[in-house]
């Protein structure tokens, strides 16, 4: 397992901590597969990693 960035660790710590090793179920239509990253949290649309969390502020570049 790799070290988490401080913001990722804080995001994970705010979760329930249950089943965080289940993969992210965000579907990427461009690649025809799900994300699959861990750790995750449970949301209404399914398990999401930090990058695909629905409450995450989207960065503009």
Secondary structure as the mmCIF struct_conf table of DSSP 4:
data_model
#
loop_
_struct_conf.conf_type_id
_struct_conf.id
_struct_conf.beg_label_comp_id
_struct_conf.beg_label_asym_id
_struct_conf.beg_label_seq_id
_struct_conf.end_label_comp_id
_struct_conf.end_label_asym_id
_struct_conf.end_label_seq_id
HELX_LH_PP_P HELX_LH_PP_P1 UNK A 2 UNK A 5
HELX_RH_AL_P HELX_RH_AL_P1 UNK A 6 UNK A 13
TURN_TY1_P TURN_TY1_P1 UNK A 14 UNK A 14
BEND BEND1 UNK A 15 UNK A 15
BEND BEND2 UNK A 18 UNK A 19
TURN_TY1_P TURN_TY1_P2 UNK A 20 UNK A 21
BEND BEND3 UNK A 22 UNK A 22
HELX_LH_PP_P HELX_LH_PP_P2 UNK A 23 UNK A 24
STRN STRN1 UNK A 27 UNK A 28
TURN_TY1_P TURN_TY1_P3 UNK A 29 UNK A 32
STRN STRN2 UNK A 33 UNK A 34
BEND BEND4 UNK A 38 UNK A 39
STRN STRN3 UNK A 41 UNK A 43
TURN_TY1_P TURN_TY1_P4 UNK A 44 UNK A 45
STRN STRN4 UNK A 46 UNK A 48
HELX_RH_3T_P HELX_RH_3T_P1 UNK A 50 UNK A 52
TURN_TY1_P TURN_TY1_P5 UNK A 54 UNK A 55
BEND BEND5 UNK A 56 UNK A 56
HELX_LH_PP_P HELX_LH_PP_P3 UNK A 57 UNK A 60
#
